[in-house]
Amino acid sequence: MIVTAPKPAAPHTIGMNFMDFTGPDVVKVHVGDRLTFVNSSNNIHAIGPGQHGQITSPVRGEPLTGFTMLETNAPYTTAPWLVPGKYYVTCSVHPMMDLTVVVVP
C-alpha cells in the first residue's frame, strides 16, 4: 500500500492537523471571497457548517452545505461568501475542530 505523506497547507488556505484547523480560530474574509481548506494531516476530516462536531443546516448566506469529506492532501474550496456575518465550521469526526468565519463587506 502506498501512503501519501501530508503536505503543509499552502498560504491563504485553512489546513488541518491531527484534530484541529491550523492557523487562527477566527478567519476574516470579504464578501465574494472563497475559502480553501486542505487536509494537511493523515486523518480523515468531514467539515461542514456547525460547531462542536455537529453539522447543521447552513444559515442564510453560508456557502457550506452538508459536509465534505477530505482525505490526506485533499483540497476543498467553498463557493463565494456573499452575506456579511459570522459563520461556524466544524469537523464531524473531531468535535474539537471549530473555526469561525467572519465575512465583512
N, C-alpha and C positions, 0 to 999 in steps of 0.2 A: 504494500500500500504506500502510495506517495502522499506525504503530508506537506502542505504548503505552509511555510512559516509566515506568521503575520507580519505585515509591513506597517510601519508607523503611518498614522493619518497624515495626509498632506496638509499644508497650510490652508486655512479657511474651510476646513472640514471638521465635523464632530467625530472624533474617534471613540473607540470603546476598548476598555481593557477587561480584565477578568470579570468584574462585577460593577463597573461604573463607566460613565461617559468621561472622556478625557477633556481637560480644559475647564473653563469656568462652569458653575452650576446654572448661570443665567447667561443667555446669548441674546444679543440685540441685533435685529435685522430691520431693514427698511421695507416699507410697502413695495411689493414687486420682487423682492429678493427670494431666492431659493436657499434651502439648507441642504448640504450634502453630509450624510452620515456614512462612515465606513467602519466595518468591523475589524479593528486592528488587534484582535485577540484570537485565541484558539477556541473560544466558546461561541456557541450559537446564541444570537440575540434576536428577540422578537419585539420590535419597537412600534409604538403607536401612541395615540392621544391618551392621556390619563396620568395617574400618579400612583406610586407605591405598588407597581406591578399590575394594576387594574386597568386594562384597556377599556376605554369608554367611547361612546359615540362622540364624534367631533362636534365642537361648538361652531357656531356661525363664523366663517372666515378661516377656519383651520384646514390646511390642505392635507393633513394626515387623515386617512380613513381606514378603520380597522387596524390590522397590524401587518408589519413587513418583517419577514424572517431574513436574517443576514448571517451567512456563513463567513468564515475567515476571509478577509480581504474584500468582501463584497461591499459595493457602494450602494447607496440609495439617495436619490435627490428628490426633494419634495417638489410639489407644484409651487407656484409663487404664493407668498404670504400676502394677502390683499387687504386684510382688515386690521387696523391697529388694535393692539390689546396684548393681553398676557395669556400664553398658552402653555400647556404642560405635555411633556413627552416622557414615556416610561418604557421599561422593558418588562414584558410579562414573565420572562424566565428569571430575571433578577430584580425582585421588587425594590431593592435599594437604589436602583438606577433611575433617577429622576433628573429631568432637565427642564428649565423654564425658558421659554422663548418669548421675548418682548418685541413686538412689532411696532415700529414708530413710523410716522409719516416721512 
